[in-house]
Amino acid sequence: MVEDSTALAILAGAGVAAALVTALASWAIGRPMARRSRKLAVLVCASIAPILTTDVGVILYRIDSARYPQSDGPPMALTGTVMIAMLMLAVTIPVAGWILRSKGTGR
């Protein structure tokens, strides 16, 4: 079982990683897109990190389910991945909005 300090470190790391991925996506993808629609740019840039996390979690779930067919570990790990992706979404929306609100987006 994961201790509370380890779980908090994992969640903090996921939040920081999501903020960095969103900042990079907002800078590279979102700024040109924000010239036409800032709301669409925020939604696209904010969803990149959670989608990547969920995709990797589903792939690992499929691998672990094949390896351990009767275990409770893979479904619990997938549940944790979805929870981390939801936390990432809560972090990425304000970050994308903040970056795309700055000068140079045409709005």
N, C-alpha and C positions, 0 to 999 in steps of 0.2 A: 504494500500500500504506500502511496505517496504521502510524505509528510507535508504539513501545511506550508512550511518555508519553501520546500521544493515546488509545490504547486504555485505559490505566489511568484517565485522566480520564473517559472515557465510562462505564467500569464503576463508578467512584466516584460519578459523577452519577446513574447508574441506581440504585445502592444507596441514596443519599440520597433520591431521588424516591420509591422504593418505601417507605422508612421513613415519609416524610411522608404518602403516600397511605394507608398502612396505619394510621397514627396517626389520621388523620381518619376513616377508615372504622370503626375500633374505637370511637372516641368517638361517632360518629353512629349507627352500625348495631349495633355489637357490644355495647355496654353494655346496651341493652334485651334483646338476644338472650341475653346471658350469664346473665340471671336464670333462664332455663330450662335452658340447656345451654352451659357455658363452652367445652367442646371444639368444639362446632359453631360457636360464635361465633368462636373462634380460626381454625378452618379457612376459614370464609367470609371473614373480614377479611383473612387472610393470602393468599388467592388472588385478591383483586380486582386488585391492581397487576400481577401476572404475566399474568393473563387479558387485561387491557386492553392490555398491551404486545404480547402475541402476536396479538391481534386487529388492532391497528394494523400490525404487521409483515406479516401475511397480506394485508391490503388493499394495502399498498405493494408487496408481492411481485407481486400480480396486476396492478397498474398497470405496474410495471417490466417484467414478463414480456411484457405486450402491447406495450410500447414497444420493448423490445430482445429479440426472440424467440430469437436465437441466442447471447446473452451469458451468461457465467457469473456476472455480477454479482448478478442477482436471487436465485438460489439461495444464494449465499454470504451475502447480506444477510439472508435468512430464517434461515439457520443461526445467524448472529450474534444475531438477534433472539431465537431460542429459547434460546441460551446466556445472554443477558442476562436473560430471563424466569426461567431456572433460578437465576441468581444472586439475582434479586429474591426468589424464593421462600425462599432460604436466609436472607435478611435479614428478610423479613416475618413469618415464624413466631415468632421470639423477640420481635419488637416487639409483635405482636398479643397474645401471651401475657403480656408484661409489662404492657401497658396494661389488659388485661382482668383481671389479677390484682389490680389496685389496688382501693381501697375504692370502694363504690358499685355493684358488680356483683351484690350479693346472695349472694356465695359467700365 
